[in-house]
Amino acid sequence: MLILGFDPGVATTGYGLIEKKGKNSFSLVTFGCIKTLAKTSFERRLSLIYHQAKHLLDYYEPDKIVIENVYFAKNAKTAINVGQVKGVILLAISQNRDSQPISRRKIEIKEVAPLQVKMVLTGYGHASKIDVQKTVKKVLKLKNIPKPDDAADALALAIAYGQNCGK
């Protein structure tokens, strides 16, 4: 089973694709970031994120997709912008190469809060970012912690979903 995680952001949207091979056995397929430039218009940045997310979805055809649920209390503008990024990712998910609804492919889409990811991966809902990254490294049997942080966060989402079986 292929599980694709997305950590939405305007400047950097992290993604991480893993394969679940057994109950808690995972292997890394790919990870990275969709980056946009600050000098580019917001609308163009959303378009770039949409097209790159759609390419990932069409190319890898994941079975399950996990998106970080956005919770911001301090900056409403940031929350709204990240929410719009999440919206274009959801739009990309809703379509495939033939513009057929993704629901026909029976792909499960799950939104997960950062607190849940930390709890599943480390057993502590307020774990530090580095503790989560170390767990990602260990679970995927990597030599180094995945960089940048947004990609590591996306991998953490995918692993948490896989360990929790979408509960």
Beta strands, then each sheet from edge to edge (+ up, - down):
strand 1: 2-7
strand 2: 12-20
strand 3: 26-35
strand 4: 64-68
strand 5: 108-112
sheet 1: 3+ 2- 1+ 4+ 5+
end
